[in-house]
Amino acid sequence: MKVEDRYYRSIWHDESDRGAVHVIDQRMLPFSLEVITLRSAADVYDAISNMTVRGAPLIGAAAAWGIYLSFLRHSGRERNSSGTEQSRAGDVYNAVISDAQQLKSARPTAVNLAWAVDYMTGVMKSFPDADVLRKAAEGLCDEEAERSRLIGVHGLPLIEAISSIKGGETVNILTHCNAGWLACVDYGTALAPVYLAHDKGIKVHVWVDETRPRNQGSRLTAWELLNHGVPCTLITDNAGGHLMQNGRVDIVFVGCDRATASGDVANKTGTYLKALAAYDNGIPFYSALPVSSFDMTIDRPEQIEIEERDAEEVRTIDGISIAPEGIAVSNYGFDVTPARLITGLVTDRGVCRADKESVIKTVS
C-alpha cells in the first residue's frame, strides 16, 4: 500500500544486505513512520513480543525471516577458543531449531506464527541453504500478500451487494482493531474488501473502533485508511452497539488470529461484544482470514490459548498513568467469537459458513 507517494509492504528484505530485514515500527504510528532493521532471530522475537510487528499474517511472515536469519548466523564459520576456524555445519540444524522454539513462544494466540516457523524449518531440513531459505521467506511473504488480495476479491461482492440495495449510497462498515496491510504483508484481511471497494469507486465509510488497550484502531487503522483516502470516523469501543441500534452500520468486518475447525474466531478483545451487538440487530458479521489462520487441530473455543498481556498497557498510555497506583489489572489480548454469531468467513479461497463442514471443505 502507499504512504504518501511511496509504496510499502509491512516487511521486506534488504537486497543490498542479505542479513537485514526491515519492518515498520508500528509502536511509533501514527506519530512517526520509523523503520527498524532485524538481523537475528532474537531481533525478530523481540519485534513480535513487543509488538513492533503484530497481526497474525505479519507475525508469521516475520517468523519466517527469523528462521532465515537464524540459519544465516549459525551456518557461518567462526573461530573456536583456540583461534582455529571450525565448521559448525553439524550444529546448524539444532541451533536453528532452538531459535525456532523461542520464536514460537513470542505470541501464543496467532496460529500463523507456529505455521510459518514449521514451514521454514521443514524447508531447512530438506534444503539447508541460505539462498533457498531466503527465497522461501520471500515466497511466503508474496503468497501472504496474494492471499490478502484474494480475501479482498472474495469480500468485495458483500459490499457491492449492500451498495446496490442502498442505491449507491454509502456503505457503512464497522471494524475492530487493525486488520489492514500493517497487520499483514500487504492489503490486509478485514480491510482488503474495503480498499478494493473504495478503489472501484463504491462509496464506503468505516467506523473505526479505537480498540483498547493499545488503541490499534485509532493509531493504525485510522492512519491506514486516511493515507488511502477512505472516509472513516473514529469511535470509542463501546459506541458500536449504539450505532448498530440506530441503523448506522451496514456490515461488520473483523480480522482473525486463530480460527477453530468449527469456525470459532479469536480476535482482539472486544470482537465478541461487536458480534453480539451485530447479531441482536440483524447486521452481517464477517471475519476475514487466510486459510493459514485456521487451526484444524482444535474445534472448540476453549482450546484457544488466550494471551494475557502486561498490566501497564491498561494502567498507562505512553507511560502516563491513567489509573490509581496499585490497582489490579486483567489484560486479555483476545476473545473468542463463537461460530453461531458469525455470518461467514471471508478467506482467500472464498466465503464460507462458520461451521465444521464448510471450514473443512474450504481448507482441504
One Martini backbone bead per residue (centre of mass of N, CA, C, O) as a GRO file, in nm:
protein
  364
    1MET     BB    1   0.104   0.031   0.006
    2LYS     BB    2   0.047   0.378   0.054
    3VAL     BB    3   0.271   0.647   0.162
    4GLU     BB    4   0.187   0.878   0.004
    5ASP     BB    5   0.438   0.818  -0.258
    6ARG     BB    6   0.496   0.534  -0.116
    7TYR     BB    7   0.573   0.202  -0.128
    8TYR     BB    8   0.455  -0.057   0.101
    9ARG     BB    9   0.552  -0.290   0.320
   10SER     BB   10   0.572  -0.441   0.641
   11ILE     BB   11   0.794  -0.631   0.494
   12TRP     BB   12   1.158  -0.651   0.410
   13HIS     BB   13   1.426  -0.718   0.209
   14ASP     BB   14   1.765  -0.649   0.171
   15GLU     BB   15   1.933  -0.658  -0.127
   16SER     BB   16   2.220  -0.528  -0.006
   17ASP     BB   17   2.151  -0.708   0.271
   18ARG     BB   18   2.117  -1.031   0.369
   19GLY     BB   19   2.102  -0.952   0.703
   20ALA     BB   20   1.833  -0.771   0.629
   21VAL     BB   21   1.524  -0.675   0.793
   22HIS     BB   22   1.235  -0.482   0.736
   23VAL     BB   23   1.029  -0.271   0.954
   24ILE     BB   24   0.751  -0.134   1.081
   25ASP     BB   25   0.700   0.067   1.358
   26GLN     BB   26   0.393   0.044   1.520
   27ARG     BB   27   0.449   0.211   1.786
   28MET     BB   28   0.484   0.502   1.627
   29LEU     BB   29   0.212   0.507   1.537
   30PRO     BB   30   0.115   0.812   1.374
   31PHE     BB   31   0.371   1.005   1.441
   32SER     BB   32   0.582   0.793   1.305
   33LEU     BB   33   0.794   0.670   1.041
   34GLU     BB   34   0.956   0.369   1.128
   35VAL     BB   35   1.253   0.178   1.068
   36ILE     BB   36   1.348  -0.159   1.129
   37THR     BB   37   1.626  -0.373   1.186
   38LEU     BB   38   1.670  -0.718   1.128
   39ARG     BB   39   1.943  -0.976   1.231
   40SER     BB   40   1.774  -1.181   1.414
   41ALA     BB   41   1.589  -1.393   1.597
   42ALA     BB   42   1.587  -1.204   1.842
   43ASP     BB   43   1.473  -0.959   1.695
   44VAL     BB   44   1.209  -1.096   1.612
   45TYR     BB   45   1.107  -1.169   1.888
   46ASP     BB   46   1.093  -0.880   1.995
   47ALA     BB   47   0.903  -0.763   1.773
   48ILE     BB   48   0.667  -0.949   1.848
   49SER     BB   49   0.643  -0.913   2.166
   50ASN     BB   50   0.642  -0.574   2.143
   51MET     BB   51   0.481  -0.489   1.871
   52THR     BB   52   0.622  -0.390   1.617
   53VAL     BB   53   0.483  -0.647   1.527
   54ARG     BB   54   0.148  -0.730   1.397
   55GLY     BB   55  -0.042  -0.974   1.314
   56ALA     BB   56  -0.073  -1.278   1.198
   57PRO     BB   57   0.062  -1.266   0.912
   58LEU     BB   58   0.314  -1.097   1.001
   59ILE     BB   59   0.422  -1.284   1.215
   60GLY     BB   60   0.481  -1.513   1.019
   61ALA     BB   61   0.673  -1.358   0.833
   62ALA     BB   62   0.881  -1.284   1.048
   63ALA     BB   63   0.948  -1.575   1.133
   64ALA     BB   64   1.063  -1.663   0.863
   65TRP     BB   65   1.301  -1.462   0.878
   66GLY     BB   66   1.414  -1.575   1.143
   67ILE     BB   67   1.513  -1.843   1.023
   68TYR     BB   68   1.702  -1.725   0.819
   69LEU     BB   69   1.881  -1.563   1.020
   70SER     BB   70   1.965  -1.807   1.184
   71PHE     BB   71   2.107  -1.963   0.960
   72LEU     BB   72   2.307  -1.744   0.881
   73ARG     BB   73   2.452  -1.747   1.153
   74HIS     BB   74   2.503  -2.068   1.207
   75SER     BB   75   2.646  -2.119   0.908
   76GLY     BB   76   2.888  -1.999   0.987
   77ARG     BB   77   3.229  -1.911   1.046
   78GLU     BB   78   3.419  -1.977   1.335
   79ARG     BB   79   3.606  -1.926   1.620
   80ASN     BB   80   3.758  -2.082   1.847
   81SER     BB   81   3.931  -2.073   2.146
   82SER     BB   82   4.212  -2.140   1.976
   83GLY     BB   83   4.162  -1.986   1.677
   84THR     BB   84   4.031  -2.196   1.507
   85GLU     BB   85   3.865  -2.294   1.233
   86GLN     BB   86   3.518  -2.403   1.228
   87SER     BB   87   3.268  -2.607   1.155
   88ARG     BB   88   2.891  -2.580   1.206
   89ALA     BB   89   2.708  -2.766   1.037
   90GLY     BB   90   2.623  -2.987   1.256
   91ASP     BB   91   2.472  -2.745   1.443
   92VAL     BB   92   2.259  -2.584   1.289
   93TYR     BB   93   1.991  -2.726   1.323
   94ASN     BB   94   1.970  -2.710   1.636
   95ALA     BB   95   1.995  -2.401   1.654
   96VAL     BB   96   1.743  -2.332   1.487
   97ILE     BB   97   1.539  -2.492   1.655
   98SER     BB   98   1.578  -2.324   1.906
   99ASP     BB   99   1.484  -2.058   1.778
  100ALA     BB  100   1.206  -2.162   1.694
  101GLN     BB  101   1.092  -2.207   1.979
  102GLN     BB  102   1.120  -1.915   2.065
  103LEU     BB  103   0.939  -1.788   1.850
  104LYS     BB  104   0.673  -1.941   1.927
  105SER     BB  105   0.662  -1.781   2.222
  106ALA     BB  106   0.594  -1.478   2.160
  107ARG     BB  107   0.291  -1.567   2.054
  108PRO     BB  108   0.012  -1.777   2.130
  109THR     BB  109  -0.248  -1.721   1.938
  110ALA     BB  110  -0.119  -1.707   1.666
  111VAL     BB  111  -0.094  -1.953   1.419
  112ASN     BB  112   0.113  -1.841   1.204
  113LEU     BB  113   0.372  -1.872   1.359
  114ALA     BB  114   0.403  -2.183   1.367
  115TRP     BB  115   0.355  -2.232   1.068
  116ALA     BB  116   0.605  -2.077   0.959
  117VAL     BB  117   0.823  -2.221   1.119
  118ASP     BB  118   0.763  -2.509   1.015
  119TYR     BB  119   0.805  -2.448   0.719
  120MET     BB  120   1.105  -2.350   0.737
  121THR     BB  121   1.225  -2.604   0.877
  122GLY     BB  122   1.145  -2.791   0.646
  123VAL     BB  123   1.322  -2.659   0.434
  124MET     BB  124   1.591  -2.690   0.585
  125LYS     BB  125   1.595  -3.001   0.597
  126SER     BB  126   1.603  -3.029   0.275
  127PHE     BB  127   1.747  -2.715   0.238
  128PRO     BB  128   2.058  -2.619   0.364
  129ASP     BB  129   2.009  -2.294   0.250
  130ALA     BB  130   2.007  -1.958   0.236
  131ASP     BB  131   1.877  -1.905  -0.043
  132VAL     BB  132   1.636  -2.088  -0.004
  133LEU     BB  133   1.526  -1.945   0.251
  134ARG     BB  134   1.489  -1.670   0.126
  135LYS     BB  135   1.288  -1.759  -0.092
  136ALA     BB  136   1.082  -1.873   0.108
  137ALA     BB  137   1.022  -1.606   0.254
  138GLU     BB  138   0.943  -1.445   0.007
  139GLY     BB  139   0.717  -1.636  -0.082
  140LEU     BB  140   0.545  -1.610   0.171
  141CYS     BB  141   0.493  -1.306   0.139
  142ASP     BB  142   0.364  -1.315  -0.140
  143GLU     BB  143   0.135  -1.509  -0.058
  144GLU     BB  144   0.013  -1.330   0.162
  145ALA     BB  145  -0.060  -1.095  -0.023
  146GLU     BB  146  -0.242  -1.263  -0.212
  147ARG     BB  147  -0.442  -1.357   0.001
  148SER     BB  148  -0.541  -1.074   0.068
  149ARG     BB  149  -0.643  -1.000  -0.210
  150LEU     BB  150  -0.851  -1.237  -0.221
  151ILE     BB  151  -1.017  -1.145   0.013
  152GLY     BB  152  -1.105  -0.891  -0.132
  153VAL     BB  153  -1.243  -1.029  -0.373
  154HIS     BB  154  -1.453  -1.198  -0.193
  155GLY     BB  155  -1.563  -0.940  -0.024
  156LEU     BB  156  -1.671  -0.730  -0.229
  157PRO     BB  157  -1.967  -0.839  -0.291
  158LEU     BB  158  -2.082  -0.758  -0.012
  159ILE     BB  159  -2.063  -0.452  -0.069
  160GLU     BB  160  -2.206  -0.438  -0.341
  161ALA     BB  161  -2.483  -0.538  -0.243
  162ILE     BB  162  -2.538  -0.303  -0.049
  163SER     BB  163  -2.508  -0.075  -0.254
  164SER     BB  164  -2.744  -0.168  -0.431
  165ILE     BB  165  -2.968  -0.155  -0.215
  166LYS     BB  166  -2.883   0.167  -0.160
  167GLY     BB  167  -2.831   0.309  -0.442
  168GLY     BB  168  -2.513   0.404  -0.382
  169GLU     BB  169  -2.486   0.444  -0.109
  170THR     BB  170  -2.329   0.441   0.171
  171VAL     BB  171  -2.117   0.209   0.321
  172ASN     BB  172  -2.126   0.092   0.653
  173ILE     BB  173  -1.831   0.010   0.835
  174LEU     BB  174  -1.720  -0.214   1.086
  175THR     BB  175  -1.425  -0.218   1.296
  176HIS     BB  176  -1.159  -0.410   1.469
  177CYS     BB  177  -0.882  -0.294   1.505
  178ASN     BB  178  -0.610  -0.435   1.297
  179ALA     BB  179  -0.670  -0.553   0.935
  180GLY     BB  180  -0.444  -0.453   0.755
  181TRP     BB  181  -0.141  -0.414   0.606
  182LEU     BB  182   0.014  -0.402   0.876
  183ALA     BB  183  -0.090  -0.705   0.961
  184CYS     BB  184   0.047  -0.775   0.705
  185VAL     BB  185   0.198  -0.730   0.397
  186ASP     BB  186  -0.076  -0.673   0.238
  187TYR     BB  187  -0.399  -0.513   0.233
  188GLY     BB  188  -0.522  -0.744   0.416
  189THR     BB  189  -0.830  -0.845   0.550
  190ALA     BB  190  -1.076  -0.669   0.649
  191LEU     BB  191  -0.969  -0.425   0.446
  192ALA     BB  192  -0.954  -0.533   0.157
  193PRO     BB  193  -1.253  -0.486   0.061
  194VAL     BB  194  -1.243  -0.181   0.111
  195TYR     BB  195  -1.020  -0.101  -0.084
  196LEU     BB  196  -1.151  -0.221  -0.340
  197ALA     BB  197  -1.410  -0.056  -0.327
  198HIS     BB  198  -1.286   0.224  -0.334
  199ASP     BB  199  -1.121   0.181  -0.603
  200LYS     BB  200  -1.407   0.125  -0.761
  201GLY     BB  201  -1.616   0.365  -0.638
  202ILE     BB  202  -1.732   0.286  -0.379
  203LYS     BB  203  -1.921   0.388  -0.118
  204VAL     BB  204  -1.737   0.434   0.184
  205HIS     BB  205  -1.751   0.375   0.549
  206VAL     BB  206  -1.555   0.382   0.857
  207TRP     BB  207  -1.577   0.238   1.166
  208VAL     BB  208  -1.336   0.312   1.425
  209ASP     BB  209  -1.212   0.143   1.660
  210GLU     BB  210  -0.985   0.206   1.900
  211THR     BB  211  -0.886  -0.034   2.074
  212ARG     BB  212  -0.837  -0.162   2.346
  213PRO     BB  213  -0.535  -0.077   2.494
  214ARG     BB  214  -0.351   0.002   2.215
  215ASN     BB  215  -0.501   0.154   1.985
  216GLN     BB  216  -0.510   0.019   1.681
  217GLY     BB  217  -0.729   0.186   1.551
  218SER     BB  218  -0.639   0.487   1.598
  219ARG     BB  219  -0.332   0.438   1.506
  220LEU     BB  220  -0.371   0.244   1.238
  221THR     BB  221  -0.638   0.234   1.081
  222ALA     BB  222  -0.674   0.538   1.047
  223TRP     BB  223  -0.405   0.581   0.901
  224GLU     BB  224  -0.453   0.402   0.661
  225LEU     BB  225  -0.720   0.522   0.552
  226LEU     BB  226  -0.621   0.812   0.514
  227ASN     BB  227  -0.390   0.743   0.313
  228HIS     BB  228  -0.617   0.609   0.106
  229GLY     BB  229  -0.899   0.785   0.124
  230VAL     BB  230  -1.087   0.666   0.344
  231PRO     BB  231  -1.366   0.707   0.493
  232CYS     BB  232  -1.364   0.799   0.850
  233THR     BB  233  -1.449   0.707   1.202
  234LEU     BB  234  -1.388   0.762   1.526
  235ILE     BB  235  -1.453   0.534   1.802
  236THR     BB  236  -1.561   0.403   2.063
  237ASP     BB  237  -1.591   0.085   2.155
  238ASN     BB  238  -1.905   0.124   2.281
  239ALA     BB  239  -2.055   0.255   2.013
  240GLY     BB  240  -2.144   0.027   1.820
  241GLY     BB  241  -2.424  -0.049   1.936
  242HIS     BB  242  -2.558   0.224   1.885
  243LEU     BB  243  -2.521   0.228   1.578
  244MET     BB  244  -2.680  -0.030   1.522
  245GLN     BB  245  -2.954   0.055   1.651
  246ASN     BB  246  -2.947   0.322   1.433
  247GLY     BB  247  -2.860   0.227   1.132
  248ARG     BB  248  -2.515   0.283   1.094
  249VAL     BB  249  -2.475  -0.028   1.016
  250ASP     BB  250  -2.417  -0.277   0.755
  251ILE     BB  251  -2.123  -0.397   0.836
  252VAL     BB  252  -1.887  -0.647   0.960
  253PHE     BB  253  -1.523  -0.633   0.988
  254VAL     BB  254  -1.284  -0.877   1.080
  255GLY     BB  255  -1.040  -1.049   1.200
  256CYS     BB  256  -0.772  -1.308   1.264
  257ASP     BB  257  -0.566  -1.534   1.466
  258ARG     BB  258  -0.778  -1.779   1.524
  259ALA     BB  259  -0.930  -2.079   1.395
  260THR     BB  260  -1.146  -2.316   1.407
  261ALA     BB  261  -1.289  -2.597   1.264
  262SER     BB  262  -1.586  -2.459   1.351
  263GLY     BB  263  -1.552  -2.118   1.327
  264ASP     BB  264  -1.406  -1.999   1.548
  265VAL     BB  265  -1.292  -1.663   1.671
  266ALA     BB  266  -0.987  -1.506   1.722
  267ASN     BB  267  -0.964  -1.176   1.864
  268LYS     BB  268  -0.971  -0.889   1.964
  269THR     BB  269  -1.073  -0.751   2.224
  270GLY     BB  270  -1.438  -0.706   2.157
  271THR     BB  271  -1.551  -0.879   1.926
  272TYR     BB  272  -1.779  -1.032   2.069
  273LEU     BB  273  -1.954  -0.778   2.126
  274LYS     BB  274  -2.000  -0.707   1.828
  275ALA     BB  275  -2.142  -0.971   1.755
  276LEU     BB  276  -2.381  -0.941   1.945
  277ALA     BB  277  -2.486  -0.673   1.830
  278ALA     BB  278  -2.525  -0.772   1.540
  279TYR     BB  279  -2.719  -1.004   1.600
  280ASP     BB  280  -2.943  -0.826   1.742
  281ASN     BB  281  -2.952  -0.631   1.455
  282GLY     BB  282  -2.909  -0.790   1.180
  283ILE     BB  283  -2.590  -0.784   1.123
  284PRO     BB  284  -2.339  -0.854   0.935
  285PHE     BB  285  -2.071  -1.093   1.029
  286TYR     BB  286  -1.720  -1.081   0.949
  287SER     BB  287  -1.439  -1.291   0.899
  288ALA     BB  288  -1.098  -1.234   0.801
  289LEU     BB  289  -0.895  -1.498   0.641
  290PRO     BB  290  -0.656  -1.706   0.607
  291VAL     BB  291  -0.611  -2.045   0.602
  292SER     BB  292  -0.360  -2.025   0.803
  293SER     BB  293  -0.566  -1.946   1.057
  294PHE     BB  294  -0.632  -2.234   1.078
  295ASP     BB  295  -0.699  -2.474   1.343
  296MET     BB  296  -0.743  -2.820   1.288
  297THR     BB  297  -0.681  -2.927   1.598
  298ILE     BB  298  -0.939  -2.754   1.666
  299ASP     BB  299  -1.314  -2.717   1.787
  300ARG     BB  300  -1.287  -2.518   2.044
  301PRO     BB  301  -1.268  -2.226   2.212
  302GLU     BB  302  -1.110  -2.335   2.478
  303GLN     BB  303  -0.845  -2.419   2.299
  304ILE     BB  304  -0.768  -2.126   2.304
  305GLU     BB  305  -0.505  -1.933   2.367
  306ILE     BB  306  -0.503  -1.658   2.591
  307GLU     BB  307  -0.354  -1.367   2.603
  308GLU     BB  308  -0.160  -1.208   2.857
  309ARG     BB  309  -0.087  -0.882   2.936
  310ASP     BB  310   0.045  -0.608   3.031
  311ALA     BB  311  -0.074  -0.390   3.271
  312GLU     BB  312   0.046  -0.117   3.150
  313GLU     BB  313  -0.154  -0.097   2.906
  314VAL     BB  314  -0.381   0.006   3.115
  315ARG     BB  315  -0.246   0.209   3.327
  316THR     BB  316  -0.119   0.327   3.057
  317ILE     BB  317  -0.016   0.608   2.835
  318ASP     BB  318   0.278   0.656   2.731
  319GLY     BB  319   0.358   0.643   3.060
  320ILE     BB  320   0.079   0.751   3.155
  321SER     BB  321  -0.115   0.763   3.415
  322ILE     BB  322  -0.484   0.631   3.445
  323ALA     BB  323  -0.448   0.496   3.735
  324PRO     BB  324  -0.441   0.367   4.024
  325GLU     BB  325  -0.221   0.279   4.237
  326GLY     BB  326  -0.229  -0.080   4.254
  327ILE     BB  327  -0.417  -0.178   4.051
  328ALA     BB  328  -0.576  -0.427   3.929
  329VAL     BB  329  -0.513  -0.629   3.625
  330SER     BB  330  -0.687  -0.724   3.323
  331ASN     BB  331  -0.515  -0.842   3.003
  332TYR     BB  332  -0.672  -0.945   2.743
  333GLY     BB  333  -0.600  -0.979   2.397
  334PHE     BB  334  -0.847  -1.184   2.363
  335ASP     BB  335  -1.128  -1.330   2.193
  336VAL     BB  336  -1.419  -1.545   2.137
  337THR     BB  337  -1.614  -1.611   1.854
  338PRO     BB  338  -1.877  -1.778   1.792
  339ALA     BB  339  -2.009  -1.923   1.514
  340ARG     BB  340  -2.318  -1.841   1.562
  341LEU     BB  341  -2.233  -1.514   1.512
  342ILE     BB  342  -2.136  -1.587   1.217
  343THR     BB  343  -2.198  -1.534   0.890
  344GLY     BB  344  -1.885  -1.536   0.783
  345LEU     BB  345  -1.591  -1.647   0.598
  346VAL     BB  346  -1.318  -1.465   0.464
  347THR     BB  347  -1.123  -1.599   0.213
  348ASP     BB  348  -0.888  -1.690  -0.032
  349ARG     BB  349  -1.127  -1.923  -0.123
  350GLY     BB  350  -1.366  -1.776   0.009
  351VAL     BB  351  -1.693  -1.799   0.124
  352CYS     BB  352  -1.792  -1.925   0.445
  353ARG     BB  353  -1.916  -2.100   0.678
  354ALA     BB  354  -1.937  -2.133   1.042
  355ASP     BB  355  -1.844  -2.455   0.992
  356LYS     BB  356  -1.701  -2.757   0.969
  357GLU     BB  357  -1.775  -2.840   0.682
  358SER     BB  358  -1.688  -2.570   0.542
  359VAL     BB  359  -1.399  -2.555   0.645
  360ILE     BB  360  -1.290  -2.820   0.533
  361LYS     BB  361  -1.355  -2.754   0.237
  362THR     BB  362  -1.174  -2.495   0.225
  363VAL     BB  363  -0.894  -2.619   0.325
  364SER     BB  364  -0.867  -2.882   0.130
   0.00000   0.00000   0.00000
